[in-house]
Amino acid sequence: MPLSQVVDYKGGKQQRCMICNELCSWVCARCTKGPCKLFPLHPPVSQSKRKFGCLVAHRRDPTDTYRKTVEAVSGISKKSKHMRRVPVVTV
């Protein structure tokens, strides 16, 4: 549904899509639980006839987000967690 139709939402006109991290003005109607808990998501086809696979990916795995995907592909999260666990020894 369009972001403008969310009840009591007073924020910006666009949010970052949770799947592809690009600006969009739509939210998932099922996952959005009010103006404070938005789930921004692209529709299958935009007004400019551009096609997005965000909704298909969200339906396949509703808990998947851009951050989880990037962490899984790049391994950055695992490296940073490992670096935080290294004990610092001072003499």
N, C-alpha and C positions, 0 to 999 in steps of 0.2 A: 504494500500500500504506500502511497506517497507520504513523505515525511510531514507534509503540511496537514495531513489528516489525523495525526497523532494528537489525542486530547491533551490539552494543557501544555503542549510543547512550545517553548518560547526561544529556542536556540537558533543556531545558524540554519541556512537553507540547504546546506550539504554536509554530509558526514563521510568518513572514510569507510569504504566497504570492508566488512570483516573477512571476506575471502580474498579479494585481489588488492586491497589497500588503495583503491582509486576513489576519487570523490563521487558520491552518488546522492540522490535525493529520495531514495526509497528505503523502506524498512521491511523486515519480515513480519507479517501480520501475526503469525503464531508465536514468535519468540519475543516480540516487543511487549513488555509488561508495563508500559506507561512512559512518561516523558523522561524518567531517570534511567530506565533500563531499555535502551534502544538496541536493535540489532540491524545496523545498516547493511543493505544488500542490493545489488543491481537486479533489475527485472530481466527476463530473458532477452527482450529486444528493446532498445531505447528509442526515443523519438527520432534520433538521427540515423535510425536503421542499423545501429551497431549491435552486434550480438554478444551477449555475455554468458559465460557458463557458471556464474556464481550461484544462481538458484539451484541448478542441477547438483553442483557440488555440495551445497547446503542440505539439500534433500537426502543426498547419499549419506552424509555424516553431519548431523546437526551440531555436534560439539566441535567440529573442526573450525579453526580460525586462521587468519593469515600468519599470526605470530607462531602458532604451533607448526604450521607448514614450513616456515622459514627455519625454525629451530631444528626440525627434523632433517631438512635438506642440508643445511650448512653446518650443523653440529655446534653452533656458537654457544648455545645454552649449556651443553655438556662440558665444553672447555671452560666456560666461566665458572660453572659450579665446581669443577675440579680445582681451578686456581684458588677459589675461596677456601677450599678444604686443606690446602697446603699449610702446614703449621709454620709460623715465623719464629725462628730461634734467634734470640739476641744474646750476645755474650758480654 
